[in-house]
C-alpha cells in the first residue's frame, strides 16, 4: 500500500473548515460531540438570522414611510405642503417653472416667471439654482425643515427682487422683449 503525501488535501485529519479533526470524536469544547457542536452553531446562526430579520423589518418600516410603494419615489417631506413637481422623464426646469407659477404666483402676474425665461440667461441661471435648492430643501433624502424655512426666508425674497432685474417689464405682460445689451 502506498502512503499519502503529507500535503494531500484529502487528508482525513483536517475537517471541512480547515481545523484539525479530533480522532476521539470530541469537539473544541472538550467532551462535546461533533453533532452537539453543529447543533449549537446552527442555533447561533438561527438567532443571528432572527436578529437580522428584525433589523430588516425595521428598515422596511422606515422605508415605507419615506418611499411611495406605487412608483418607488421619495414621499414628500411633511413640511412640503404642495405635491412636489415631477423630476423623472421631464424637462426639470420647465416643469418646475410651471409648478412655481401655479403654487407661488397663481394670481400675481408680476411674481410669475414669464414663459420666455429660457431666453434670458441670467434669469435661467437664477431659476436653475432656485429650483435645485428648493428640491434639496423639500424633496431630497437630506431635506429638513430648517432648510425649507431658509429657502422661503432667504432664497425666495432675493429671487423675487432679482427676477425683475433680469428681464424687461414687457415679458411679465406676455410680450417677450430682448434685454438691452
Buried (B, 14 or more C-beta within 10 A) or exposed (E): EEEEEEEEEEEEEEEEEEEEEEEEEEBEEEEBEBEEBEEEEEEEEEEEEEEEEEEEEEEEEEEEEEBEEEEEBBBBBEBBEEEBBEBEEEEBBBBBBBBBBEEBBEEEEEBBBBBBBEBBEEBBEBBEEBBBBBBBBBBBEEBBEEBBEBBEEEBBEEBEEEBEEBBBEEBBEEEBBEBEE
